[in-house]
Amino acid sequence: MAAIFDVKYGIVPDWLTRSLLLIGFISNLILSLFSSNIKYILASIISVVITYSITYMMWQLNVWGGGDVKLFTGISSVIPFGINVDFLNIFPELSIYPFSFSVVLNSILVSFPFLIVFVTYLIFKNNIFKGNKDFLFNVFNVRSLRFLVESTLNRMVKIKNIEEGAIVNEYYFNNEYICELIGEADGNLKIYKNPKESYFKYYFKSQSAGGITNKEMYLLKILNAQGFISDEISVKISFPFAPSILFGLMIAVVYGDVIMLFTKNIFLVV
């Protein structure tokens, strides 16, 4: 469900991740009560704390969005250990770190094919090569790659249609009143002084992949309605990471930790 929502709407709903977290705690509490062993609920709580701390830090470093952090945390509450299922003959390769970290690492590894497919789709959807066939043969130089990123992974949206979580690119302005209002919002947008010699003194942009908060969304709409900013703004097209998490989870359940599998095979070969 998270993968479908992420692909279709570009967001993983909070009600879904919160439900997953609740199911994880309840199911592991039931296991602890029936087995008279506290390890299940205790492992679930510890796994959630560790997973949330690490993935939140990665969110702050712009690796993924806030919805992905909550999804990883929900998974860690449901499955704090690796899974061994006798009747399905599933005995995955386990790691020394929590199971959720195997899901994280697997998801990152499988995301690269998804990213290539995603970017390729955007390139052909936007007709990047139309009327510029020579560009196709010089696609791997630095200037061409920069052009591909700017033309495929960014788009202009109307301020009135902007939504919470949008990752805003640089917006240049001079009005110090905007600086004051965005500073008071204390959200994901940050004000910078323009280092270039330009007509504009300042610019603001999103600090992380979490995008703008609900408060900032309404602030931008108010600033637009009052004529302080233009009707359109540039935002990044976010990569739907939930499908990668889905496949990372499936691989972790059936085969185990991909890093551990590679490491084991390398040592066996040596």
N, C-alpha and C positions, 0 to 999 in steps of 0.2 A: 504493500500500500504506500509506503514511504517513497519507493522508487517511482511509482506511477504519479504521485503528487509532485515529486521533484521534477520529473520530465515535463509534465503537463502544465504545472503552475509555477515551477521554479522555487518551491518552498516545501518544507516538511512541517506539517501542522503540529502545534504544541500539544493538542489533545491526543494525537497519536503517540508521540514520544512519552508523554506523561502516563498514558494508559499502559504502555510497554513497561515503563519503570514500575508502576503499581503492580502489574501482573508478575514481574520478576520478584518483587519483595514478597508478595502473597504466596506464590508457588514455592519459593524456597523456605518460607516460614512453615508452610504445610509439610514440606519434606522433613524439616527439622523436628516438627511435632510428631509425625508418624514414625520417624526413625529414632526418636529420642536422642538426636545428635544435633548440637547447635551449629555445627560447622557449615551447614548449607546457608542459613540466613546470615551468619557471620561473614562467610566468604562473599555473599552477595553484596553486603554493605561495604566491605573492604574493597571489592572490585569496583563498585560504583565510585567510591571516593577517589581511588587511584586513577581510574579511567577518566573521570570528569576533570580532575586536576591537570592531567597531561594533555587531553584533547582541548581543554579550555585554553591552555597555554599556546597550543598550536593554532587555535582560532585567533589569538592575539597576534600571532605571527603571520596572519593572512593565508594560512594553509587551506582552510575550509570555512564554511559558514556555521552559524550558531545552531541551526537545525541538525547539522551533521554531528555536532558535539552531543546534543541531546539524544540522537539516535544511537551513537556509540555507547552512551551511558545507559540507555534503556537495555541494549543488548547485554551489557556487562551485568545488569541486575538479574536478567533471566538465566544467563549461562556463565556463571563465574568460573566453572571448571571446563575442561575439555569433555567431549562426549564420546563414550564407548557404547555401541549398541550391538549386542551379540546377534540378535536375530536378523539384523541387516548386514552383518559382517563388516561393521564400520569401526575401525580402530585407528583414528587419525594420529599423525605425528604431533605430539604435544611439545610445548616449549617450557622454559624455566620461568617465564613471565605469565601474567594472567591471560586467560583465553581471549579476552577482549582486545589485547594488544596484538594477538595473532590476526584477529579480524581487521584491525587498523592497518597492519603491515600488508596483509593480503589485499585489502581494498586499494591501498596506494599503488601496489604493483599492477593490479588489473585495471586501474584507472587509465593507464597510458593508452591502451588500445581504444578505450571509450573516448578519450580526449582526441585522438587522431580522427576517429569517425565523426565526432562532434564538430571539429574544426573543418573537416572536409565538407560536411553537410552545409555549414555556414558559408563556405567559400563558393560553392555552386549555387546556393540559395540566393546569395547576393550578387551573382554574376561577376565575380572579381576579375576574371580573365576576359570578359567580354570587351572587344575592341582593343585589347592589349595582349596579343598573342606572344609578343616578345617577352613579356613579363613571366610567362609560364616557363621559359627556358632559363630564367635567371632568378628562380624563386628561392634559391638557397643562399643568396648573399645577404648581408646584414640589413641593407636598406629594404630589400624585398620582404624579408621576414618581419621587419618592423611595420611595414605597410600592411602585411597580412593580419598581424595582431590588431592594429588600429582599426582596420576595416571590417574585421569579422567578430572581434570580441568586444566591440563597443557599439553603442547605438544611441541615437537621440530620442528622448521621450518627452512628451508634454508634461509640464509640472503638474497640471491638474490630474494626470493619470499616474503619477509616480506613487509607488507603494513602499510600505515598510520593508526593509531589507535590501533596497536598491543600493548598489555600490556606485557612488557618485564619483565621476572623474573631476579633474580640475575645473573650477568655475572662477573666472577672473572678475574682479570688481574693484571699486574705489571707496564705496560708502562705508565709513567706520561704524555706522549703526548696525550693519549686517554682522560685523565682527562681534559687537556687543551681544546681539541676540543669539548667535550661534554659540558663543562662549557660555551664555547663561543656560542654554539647552543641555550642555555637558553630556553630549551623546557621542556618536561615532564620527560626526563631521569635525574637522579641525581646520583652523585658520592658519595660513602661512603667508609670510611676506614674499612677494615676487622678487626673486634674485636677479631677474633679467631686467635690462633697461627697456621699460615698456610703459605704455600709458596707464596700465593697471598696477596698483600698489599691492593688492592682496589676491589670494585665491583660497578657496576651501575645497576639500575633497574628503572622501571616506577614509578612515584610518585602517580599517580591517575588512575582511571578507564578510563580516557580519552585517554590513550595510547600515543604512540610516535607521534610527529608532522611530517609533510611532509619533513621538513628540516632534522630532525633526521633520518627519514627512509633512505634518500640518504646518510647521514653521515655514518650510519652503513654499507651500501653497499660499500661505498668508503673505509672504514676501513678494510672491508673484502677483497676487491680487492687488497689492498696494503699489506695484510697479517698480519694486526695488531690484528684481531679477527678471530675466527674460522668460518667455513662455516655454522654452525647451531647455533641456540640460542633457549632458552626455553621461551615460551610465555604462558600466561593464555588463556584458552578457555572462551571467554566472553559469559555470559548468555544473550540470546536475550530477552530484557525487553519490546520491543514494543508490543508483543502480550498481555502482562499483562496490558499495558497502554490502549490497545484497549478494553479489557474486563472491566477494571476499568472505562473507559469512558462510556461504554454501561450501566453499573450498575448505574453510577452517573446520567445518563440521565433518565433512567426508574424508578429506585428505590431511588436514592439519595445517600447521604453520609452514608456509612456503619457504621462508628463510631457513628453518630447521631442516626441511626436506633437501634443499640445495646444499646446506652444510654437511648433512649426513652423506649425501651422494658424492660430494667432493672428497671427504675423508675415506670413503669406501674405494674410490678410484685411486687415490694416493696410496 
